[in-house]
Amino acid sequence: MVQPILVVEDDESIALAMAELLRDEGYSVITAANGREALESLASHSPSMIFLDMKMPIMDGWAFAAAYRAQPGVHAPLIVLTAARDAGKRAAEIQAQAFLAKPFAIEDVLDLVQRFLT
């Protein structure tokens, strides 16, 4: 079974656009509107990579990353999604493997997926 890509993003239009883009490329995708939903999805799915917004209600990206890393087992690459000017700093704070600054180009998303899933 193919492991899905998890998109954790509270902006529904961004989450839907990313999911559609990735599905069009043949990937399985799960979306979550906040960190708590994302953690709940991990009970039934083991994602191949995680695109993670940092500023979200209920549970933000920092709290999700800490809870996720505390879980035993292999962890998927974390890719920070942020509109912050210091995207690299945000990624470093949670030991993310990469970051994607908003707004981003379709090619940037696909390049990251290729980089981490091939």
C-alpha positions as CSV (number, residue, x, y, z in Angstrom):
1,M,0.0,0.0,0.0
2,V,1.2,3.5,-0.9
3,Q,1.8,5.7,2.0
4,P,-0.1,9.0,1.7
5,I,1.2,12.5,1.9
6,L,-0.2,14.4,4.9
7,V,-1.1,18.1,4.3
8,V,-1.7,19.9,7.6
9,E,-3.0,23.4,6.7
10,D,-5.8,25.5,8.2
11,D,-6.4,27.5,5.1
12,E,-8.9,25.3,3.3
13,S,-8.1,26.7,-0.2
14,I,-4.4,26.0,0.2
15,A,-5.1,22.5,1.6
16,L,-7.5,21.7,-1.3
17,A,-5.1,23.1,-3.9
18,M,-2.2,21.1,-2.6
19,A,-4.3,17.9,-2.3
20,E,-5.5,18.3,-5.9
21,L,-2.1,19.0,-7.2
22,L,-0.6,15.9,-5.5
23,R,-3.5,13.7,-6.4
24,D,-3.1,14.8,-10.1
25,E,0.5,13.6,-9.8
26,G,-0.7,10.2,-8.6
27,Y,-0.1,10.5,-4.9
28,S,-2.5,9.6,-2.1
29,V,-3.2,12.6,0.1
30,I,-4.8,13.1,3.5
31,T,-5.5,16.6,4.8
32,A,-5.9,18.0,8.4
33,A,-7.0,21.4,9.4
34,N,-4.8,21.6,12.5
35,G,-2.2,19.6,14.4
36,R,-4.7,17.7,16.5
37,E,-6.5,16.4,13.5
38,A,-3.1,15.5,12.0
39,L,-2.2,13.5,15.1
40,E,-5.5,11.7,15.0
41,S,-5.0,10.7,11.4
42,L,-1.6,9.1,12.4
43,A,-3.6,6.5,14.3
44,S,-4.7,5.0,10.9
45,H,-2.1,6.3,8.4
46,S,1.7,6.4,8.2
47,P,2.4,9.3,5.9
48,S,5.4,9.3,3.5
49,M,5.9,13.0,4.1
50,I,4.1,15.8,5.9
51,F,3.6,19.4,4.7
52,L,3.0,21.3,7.9
53,D,1.6,24.8,8.4
54,M,3.0,26.5,11.5
55,K,0.3,28.9,12.6
56,M,-3.0,27.1,13.1
57,P,-5.8,27.1,15.7
58,I,-6.3,24.3,18.2
59,M,-2.8,22.8,17.8
60,D,-0.1,24.7,15.9
61,G,2.9,23.3,13.9
62,W,5.3,23.5,16.8
63,A,3.1,21.5,19.1
64,F,2.3,19.0,16.4
65,A,6.0,18.5,15.5
66,A,6.9,18.0,19.2
67,A,4.0,15.4,19.7
68,Y,4.9,13.7,16.4
69,R,8.6,13.4,17.2
70,A,7.7,12.0,20.6
71,Q,6.0,9.0,19.0
72,P,8.0,5.9,18.6
73,G,9.0,4.6,15.2
74,V,10.2,6.1,11.9
75,H,9.2,9.6,11.2
76,A,8.2,11.1,7.8
77,P,10.1,14.1,6.5
78,L,8.5,17.4,7.8
79,I,8.2,20.2,5.3
80,V,7.2,23.5,6.9
81,L,4.6,25.7,5.0
82,T,4.8,29.3,6.2
83,A,4.2,32.8,5.0
84,A,6.7,34.1,7.6
85,R,9.8,35.9,6.2
86,D,12.0,33.6,8.3
87,A,10.8,30.3,6.9
88,G,14.2,28.7,7.3
89,K,14.3,29.7,11.0
90,R,10.8,28.2,11.5
91,A,11.9,24.9,9.8
92,A,15.0,24.8,12.0
93,E,13.0,25.3,15.2
94,I,11.2,21.9,14.6
95,Q,14.1,20.2,12.8
96,A,12.1,20.1,9.6
97,Q,13.8,18.6,6.5
98,A,12.8,21.6,4.3
99,F,10.4,24.5,4.0
100,L,8.1,26.0,1.5
101,A,7.5,29.7,1.7
102,K,3.9,30.9,0.9
103,P,3.0,31.7,-1.8
104,F,4.7,28.9,-3.5
105,A,4.9,27.6,-7.1
106,I,3.5,24.2,-8.1
107,E,7.0,23.2,-9.3
108,D,8.4,23.9,-5.8
109,V,5.9,21.5,-4.2
110,L,6.6,18.8,-6.8
111,D,10.4,19.3,-6.5
112,L,10.2,18.6,-2.7
113,V,8.0,15.5,-3.2
114,Q,10.5,14.2,-5.8
115,R,13.4,15.0,-3.4
116,F,11.9,13.1,-0.4
117,L,10.0,10.3,-2.0
118,T,12.3,9.0,-4.7
